[in-house]
Amino acid sequence: MMLGQSTLTRASSSSSNSRIFVYEVEGLRQAEQAENNSYPLRNSSTTFIQVPYARMNDEMRRIGRLGGRIVNIRPLTEPAQPEG
């Protein structure tokens, strides 16, 4: 364990790292190689990308650089709703 790192921090960190989110993205450009083709490619309306909690900010930046727009973010597994 690193100096100054508590067990509580490690526990909460590991539980957040296991959480996966799904980004619904529209307008995502194809890879640069595909953009050089002389024929058009189908442009899907939306794409779904699974992202670990720890990589959410990096993935948001990457999507923006590729010209995409995030239209929805949700957990991969929705928490169970209490009955009643």
N, C-alpha and C positions, 0 to 999 in steps of 0.2 A: 504494500500500500504506500502511496506517495505521502510525503510529509504534508500535513494539513488536510488530508482527504479523510472524511469520516465514513463510517460504514453506512450511515443513513444516505449520504450522497451517492455512494456506489449503488445502493439498492434502488433508489429512485432513478438513477441514470440507466441502469440495466433494464428497468421496466419500460422506460420511455423509448429505449433503443429497439425494443421488440415491437413497438406499435408501427403499423403500416397504414399509410393514407393513400387514397386514390384521387388523382387529379384528373378532371375532365377538361381537356384542352381542345380549343378550336383554332383553326388557321395555322397549324404547325407546318412549316415548310419541309419539303423533302431534303434529303442529304445534298450537299453541294454537288456531288457527282451527278445526281439525278437532275439538278437544275440545268446542267450543261447539255442535256438531251435535246434533240431537235423536235421531239414529239411531246405532247402534253401528258402528264400523269394525272390519274384520278386524285382529286383533292377531297379527302374524307372530311365530313363535317366536324366530327369530334374524335379524339383519341383518348384512351384511358391509360394513365401511367401510374404504376404502383411505386410509392416513395417511402422509404423509412423515415421516421420522425427526425432523426439526426441529419438528414440530407434535404429537408424541406426547403430551406432558404436557397441552397445551391441549385436545386432543381427549378425553383421559381425563376432564378436569374437565367438559367440555361434556356428555359422555355421562352422567356422574353427575348433573348438574343436570337432565337430561331424564328421569331415573328409570331409566336403563339400567344393565345390569351386563355388564362385559366378561368373557366366558367363555373366550376364546382370543385370543392374539396370535401371528401368524406372519409371516415375511418373505413378500413378494409372490412372489418367486422363491426357491425353496429352493436352497441351494448344492448343487452336484453332489457326489454321494457317490462316493468312490473305489471302483473295482471291485476285487474280489479278496478 
